[in-house]
């Protein structure tokens, strides 16, 4: 691919991303969003967090040291942070950083 083709691809992807983010604001500017949209808005963060937890725990090997201690402790840190702060983004970032520190420096 030439540089021009790469720049054109980046421009098209940027416009598509911008359009998908702008569309809800234009569509619901003069009326309330439907009940389904409100439900998705409220239910999506816990659903995503649950999927991330199951995904991170799927490859734990309980037969070798440290027996999943890093993963399970990171999940507990994430839960504790969420119970204390009630902020999904901070909870996920803190749990991820804790896990990376455990994997890189402890085990």
Secondary structure, DSSP 8 states (H G I E B T S, - for coil): --HHHHHHHHHHHHHHHHHHHHHHHHHTSSS---HHHHHHHHHHHHHHHHHHHHHHHTT--TTSTTTTHHHHHHHHHHHHHHHHH--HHHHHHHHHHHHHHIIIII-
